[in-house]
Amino acid sequence: GDLLPADGVLIQGNDLKIDESALTGESDHVRKSLDKDPLLLSGTHVMEGSGRMVVTAVGVNSQSGIIFTLLGAAGDEEDDGKDRKG
């Protein structure tokens, strides 16, 4: 499946199923539709179907970007603590 590079809102879809396990840990594919669940998140994979979306966030402002930023900040705090002790 194609990797979604940005967050967005589905505006047209045809039997779209997304693998969100990278973000949620849930192994089941999530069906996306205009009326029930139109949010598409970066870092997820398209497993079936096709669609179009309006991009709402990219880079550090996207869902995966926020997670990576938080992980990087946690790593920096640990490094800072080691520098102060030693």
C-alpha positions as CSV (number, residue, x, y, z in Angstrom):
1,G,0.0,0.0,0.0
2,D,0.9,3.6,-0.6
3,L,2.2,5.6,2.4
4,L,0.2,8.7,3.1
5,P,2.7,11.6,3.3
6,A,0.4,14.1,5.0
7,D,-2.7,14.5,7.1
8,G,-5.9,15.3,5.3
9,V,-9.7,15.0,4.9
10,L,-11.2,12.6,2.4
11,I,-13.2,14.3,-0.3
12,Q,-13.7,11.4,-2.7
13,G,-13.2,7.7,-2.0
14,N,-13.9,4.3,-3.5
15,D,-13.9,1.4,-1.0
16,L,-10.9,2.9,0.9
17,K,-9.2,0.8,3.6
18,I,-6.3,2.2,5.6
19,D,-3.7,0.4,7.8
20,E,-3.3,2.7,10.8
21,S,-1.3,0.2,12.9
22,A,1.8,2.4,12.8
23,L,-0.1,5.0,14.8
24,T,-2.7,3.1,16.8
25,G,-1.3,-0.4,17.1
26,E,-4.6,-1.8,15.8
27,S,-4.0,-4.5,13.1
28,D,-7.4,-4.3,11.5
29,H,-7.8,-2.1,8.4
30,V,-10.0,0.9,8.9
31,R,-12.7,1.7,6.3
32,K,-12.7,5.4,5.4
33,S,-15.8,7.2,4.0
34,L,-17.0,10.7,3.5
35,D,-19.8,10.4,6.0
36,K,-18.3,8.2,8.8
37,D,-14.5,8.6,9.1
38,P,-13.0,11.0,6.6
39,L,-9.7,11.8,8.4
40,L,-6.5,10.4,6.8
41,L,-3.3,10.5,8.8
42,S,0.3,10.7,7.6
43,G,2.4,7.5,8.2
44,T,-0.6,5.2,7.5
45,H,-0.8,2.9,4.5
46,V,-3.6,2.6,1.9
47,M,-4.4,-1.1,1.7
48,E,-7.4,-1.1,-0.7
49,G,-9.4,1.3,-2.8
50,S,-8.6,4.8,-3.9
51,G,-9.4,8.3,-3.0
52,R,-8.6,12.0,-3.0
53,M,-8.0,14.2,0.0
54,V,-7.5,17.8,0.9
55,V,-4.2,18.1,2.8
56,T,-4.5,19.7,6.2
57,A,-1.1,19.3,7.7
58,V,2.4,18.4,6.6
59,G,5.9,17.9,8.2
60,V,6.1,18.6,11.9
61,N,2.5,19.7,12.0
62,S,1.2,16.3,10.8
63,Q,0.2,13.5,13.2
64,S,3.4,11.5,12.5
65,G,5.5,14.7,12.7
66,I,4.1,15.5,16.1
67,I,4.9,12.0,17.3
68,F,8.5,12.2,16.0
69,T,8.9,15.6,17.6
70,L,7.7,14.3,20.9
71,L,10.0,11.3,20.7
72,G,12.9,13.5,19.8
73,A,12.2,15.8,22.7
74,A,12.1,12.9,25.1
75,G,15.5,11.7,23.7
76,D,16.9,15.2,24.2
77,E,15.8,15.4,27.8
78,E,17.5,12.1,28.5
79,D,20.7,13.3,26.9
80,D,20.6,16.6,28.9
81,G,20.2,14.7,32.1
82,K,23.3,12.6,31.4
83,D,25.3,15.7,30.6
84,R,24.4,17.3,33.9
85,K,25.4,14.2,35.9
86,G,28.7,13.5,34.2
